[in-house]
C-alpha cells in the first residue's frame, strides 16, 4: 500500500477542538524504499550503501501521553479486550481506546528485554512525535535503533533484543528472549553509549 505519511513526517492527531482524527489511517501496513529513509536520515546513507530493498512500517497513533523520539523502540498498546458484534456475531479486537483496532496505537517506549510487539520510531524524523499524532513505526527492514548505555560489542549478525528506555541491547547467550533484530555493523556499546546502530528489524522470533 502506498504511504499516506512520508518518512520524516507525522500527521496531526486531533482537530482544533481536541478531538481525535484520522482513524481511517491507523493500522495500515506500508512498504517504502530504503532510499526514502537514507535520503532523510543523517548518517544513514553512508552506512547503508550496500543495502537495497524495502522497509515495512505500520501507521500508528502515539497514545503514550508524551513524545516519542526517532529511532527509539516503542511498544504497541496491547490492552485489548475481544468484543462481539451482535449484528453479525463477529469478534472484534479493540485496543485500550474503544473501537480502535488492535496494534494501531503505541503506548510507550520499550521498558525491558523480551518484548514481542514493538517497532522502531521512524528514524528520519527531525522532531519528536507529540501525543495523539500519527506516524510511521518500522516493523521490518533496515533501520537505525538506539543502543543501550552498557553492554557488549555488536558485530554483524549479533542478535538484538529490546531494552529499557526505548533502546536495544545484545541478547545474553543464556537468555530466553524474543529477538527483534540483527546487527548489520560492528559497534562497541560501551564506547558508543546511546548511539545509533544499524540493524535489520525482523519479525518476532522466540529463542529458547
Helices and strands as residue ranges (DSSP letters): G 23-25, E 29-33, H 34-38, H 44-47, E 54-62, E 73-76, E 81-85, E 90-94, E 105-109, E 118-121, E 134-146, E 153-154, E 159-162, G 164-166, E 168-170, E 178-183, E 187-188, E 196-206
